[in-house]
Amino acid sequence: MNLKKIIIAFRIPTVIAVAFLYCNTLFSQTVIIPNDDSRVITTGVPFLLIASDARAAGLGDMGVATSVDTYSQQWNPSKYAFSETKSGFGISYTPYLSKLVNDIFLANVTYFNRINERSAFAASFKYFSLGEIELRETELDLGLIEKPNELTLDVSYALRLSDQFSMSVALRYLRSDLRIQALDPNSQAAGSFGVDISGYYQSEEVAYNDFNGRWRGGFALQNIGPKIKYDDAGRENFIPTTLRLGGGFDFIFDYYNKLSVTAEFAKLLVPTPPIYGTEYNYTDANGSGDYDPQNGTDTTNTDSLGQVINSNVILEGQDPNVGFVQGIFQSFGDAPGGFSEELDEFTWALSAEYLYQDSFALRAGYFNENEDKGARKFFSLGAGFKYSTVNIDLSYLFSASQVQSPLENTLRFSLSFNIGDGEYLEY
């Protein structure tokens, strides 16, 4: 009897696959059945994808092509070369899972300085606290308090290559201390580093019939770096390497009123999880090759379907266990669903910002992610106030997805100080 191998596509439900199996026991001895069809891409240190400043959060989590501000370090540091302010300092605070707990938060501190007409540098520190975790063996124990956290420290340098275009490079140190030392005294924090490369274009002000206008565009390759490993025996995790592309236009109606509209696209440059399956082998007690569930072999690796040969077979897609450089290139063509699934992995956002006399701003944005890739969908509102050298920004998020956002109904704050405001006049 010739052995045949049958691969059941992930679109066939498991119940149907099992029925199909029993109908073909006379013709096959090895069958691979899909384990699941999860398509969500996961990475280490995912807090890097959270907007840490209220202005970007109010614009639908975007910032690669918006106008320069103090917090451009997270989105596109090359914008600092267009700052009309000599230097600036900002602090921001974002409560996380505020409906459940009150001690999980994301904090950010940023400083930038425009060195001269053509260059600028910046540095920032981001801290994500997962709150306090109390460990007890019994209800009478005093308990041990652990405070897991993650953080980044980065620096950037921006250089203006022409009157309208600049580029920058940033270096980032990542540290993730999620292991609980009370359970494992030998545990250590995981660490890695990432590099950002970005560019920003801002046109001169152009006169149209009823208004003046200015075009903006930007790109950023963020967190290019080695995988992060949480323990010696554990698997390595990709850091969230991300490609961002964006463009926008400023409607300058007069000296007092300006409206900016912006669109942004982003994609994780991380391999897509393939479709895994479990490979089963079927033999009966007589060795005839006909599987009989009553007389089939029974070992510790056997379930009701048969003996497990391999529980981690790739049915569709590519092996994600590659280096971070290969993973970047592989991420553009490894989705099991082909080109259409690759497009599904892009998120997009739209925003509008109204600015009055450079002192008051109203913002709105929308962010969209495919249902099979995380289902993050939300609307955001924001406002900004400027008095002398002080800027205050706040934002609020409304979830538009069946998957509730951990930041839903959360009010976020940012405070920044401008030093040497108006020292550089661009146009």
Sequence and secondary structure as in RCSB ss.txt:
>XXXX:A:sequence
MNLKKIIIAFRIPTVIAVAFLYCNTLFSQTVIIPNDDSRVITTGVPFLLIASDARAAGLGDMGVATSVDTYSQQW
NPSKYAFSETKSGFGISYTPYLSKLVNDIFLANVTYFNRINERSAFAASFKYFSLGEIELRETELDLGLIEKPNE
LTLDVSYALRLSDQFSMSVALRYLRSDLRIQALDPNSQAAGSFGVDISGYYQSEEVAYNDFNGRWRGGFALQNIG
PKIKYDDAGRENFIPTTLRLGGGFDFIFDYYNKLSVTAEFAKLLVPTPPIYGTEYNYTDANGSGDYDPQNGTDTT
NTDSLGQVINSNVILEGQDPNVGFVQGIFQSFGDAPGGFSEELDEFTWALSAEYLYQDSFALRAGYFNENEDKGA
RKFFSLGAGFKYSTVNIDLSYLFSASQVQSPLENTLRFSLSFNIGDGEYLEY
>XXXX:A:secstr
    EEE  TTS HHHHHHHHHHTTTT SEEEEE         SSGGGGS  SHHHHHTTS  SSS   TTHHHH
 GGGGGG SEEEEEEEEEEE STTT SS EEEEEEEEEE SSSEEEEEEEEEEE   EEE SSTTS  EEE  EE
EEEEEEEEEE SSSEEEEEEEEEEEEE S TTT TT   EEEEEEEEEEEEE   EE SS EEEEEEEEEEEEE 
  EESSSSS EE    EEEEEEEEEEE SSSEEEEEEEEEEEE S    EEEEEEE   TT SS   TTTS   T
TB SS EEEEEEEEEES    S HHHHHHHTTT  TTTHHHHHHTEEEEEEEEEEETTTEEEEEEEEE  GGGT 
 EEEEEEEEEEETTEEEEEEEEEE SSS  TTTT EEEEEEEEEEETSS   
